[in-house]
Amino acid sequence: MLVASPAYLEGGPPRAVTGTSISAPIVAGVVALMLAADSRTPSAKRRTKAYVQRIERGLQRTANPTLIGEVGFTPRTGYGALDAASAVAWMRKGDSP
């Protein structure tokens, strides 16, 4: 994941940073938003394999590769830039698992 590093952390202008240390909490936050947006009852949102696959599918389908200059899946960038608003909207629509 490529994100802008806040200037207050570096003491200088924002710059691009990469790595799992920066991307994991961002993706976890988007997944939390997706879970909150899901209209299913709490008992239907249990951590089953199918539900985890639904979250994964939503992240993949709503990722935007064009934002990072790619087309489709690549080993370097995956499915593209994480699009939180699209992922939450996808979950709200209640697409089938």
C-alpha positions as CSV (number, residue, x, y, z in Angstrom):
1,M,0.0,0.0,0.0
2,L,1.2,3.5,-0.8
3,V,0.1,6.3,1.5
4,A,1.2,9.8,2.2
5,S,3.3,10.1,5.3
6,P,2.0,12.9,7.6
7,A,4.5,15.7,7.8
8,Y,4.3,15.8,11.7
9,L,5.7,12.3,11.9
10,E,8.7,12.9,9.7
11,G,9.4,16.5,10.5
12,G,9.2,17.4,6.8
13,P,6.9,17.4,3.8
14,P,4.6,14.4,3.2
15,R,6.2,11.6,1.3
16,A,5.1,8.2,0.0
17,V,5.6,5.3,2.3
18,T,4.9,1.6,1.7
19,G,4.8,-1.6,3.7
20,T,2.5,-3.8,5.8
21,S,3.1,-1.7,9.0
22,I,1.3,1.2,7.4
23,S,-1.2,-0.7,5.3
24,A,-2.5,-3.3,7.8
25,P,-4.2,-0.8,10.2
26,I,-5.7,1.1,7.2
27,V,-7.2,-2.0,5.7
28,A,-8.4,-3.1,9.2
29,G,-10.2,0.2,9.6
30,V,-11.9,-0.2,6.2
31,V,-13.0,-3.7,7.1
32,A,-14.4,-2.3,10.4
33,L,-16.4,0.2,8.4
34,M,-17.6,-2.5,6.1
35,L,-18.8,-4.6,9.1
36,A,-20.6,-1.6,10.5
37,A,-22.3,-1.0,7.2
38,D,-23.6,-4.5,6.8
39,S,-27.3,-4.7,7.5
40,R,-27.3,-8.3,8.6
41,T,-28.1,-9.2,12.2
42,P,-25.2,-9.7,14.5
43,S,-25.7,-13.4,14.6
44,A,-25.5,-13.5,10.8
45,K,-22.1,-11.7,10.9
46,R,-20.3,-14.5,12.7
47,R,-16.7,-15.1,11.6
48,T,-17.5,-17.9,9.3
49,K,-15.3,-18.7,6.3
50,A,-18.0,-17.5,3.9
51,Y,-18.3,-14.1,5.7
52,V,-14.5,-13.6,5.6
53,Q,-14.6,-14.4,1.9
54,R,-17.3,-11.9,1.4
55,I,-15.2,-9.1,3.0
56,E,-12.2,-10.2,0.9
57,R,-14.3,-10.2,-2.3
58,G,-15.7,-6.7,-1.5
59,L,-12.1,-5.3,-1.0
60,Q,-11.0,-6.9,-4.3
61,R,-14.0,-5.8,-6.3
62,T,-13.9,-2.2,-5.1
63,A,-10.1,-1.7,-5.3
64,N,-9.1,0.8,-8.0
65,P,-6.0,-0.1,-10.0
66,T,-6.2,3.0,-12.2
67,L,-5.4,5.2,-9.2
68,I,-1.9,3.7,-9.1
69,G,-1.4,3.4,-12.9
70,E,-2.2,-0.3,-13.2
71,V,-4.9,-2.3,-15.0
72,G,-6.2,-5.3,-13.1
73,F,-4.3,-7.5,-10.6
74,T,-0.5,-7.3,-10.5
75,P,1.8,-9.0,-8.0
76,R,3.3,-5.7,-7.0
77,T,0.1,-3.7,-6.4
78,G,-2.6,-6.4,-5.9
79,Y,-6.0,-5.4,-7.0
80,G,-5.3,-1.7,-6.8
81,A,-5.8,1.2,-4.5
82,L,-8.1,0.6,-1.5
83,D,-11.3,2.6,-2.0
84,A,-13.0,2.8,1.4
85,A,-16.1,4.6,0.2
86,S,-16.7,2.0,-2.5
87,A,-16.1,-0.9,-0.2
88,V,-18.6,0.4,2.3
89,A,-21.1,1.1,-0.4
90,W,-20.6,-2.5,-1.8
91,M,-21.3,-3.9,1.6
92,R,-24.4,-1.8,2.1
93,K,-25.8,-3.0,-1.1
94,G,-25.8,-6.5,0.3
95,D,-24.3,-8.3,-2.6
96,S,-24.6,-12.0,-2.5
97,P,-21.8,-13.9,-0.9
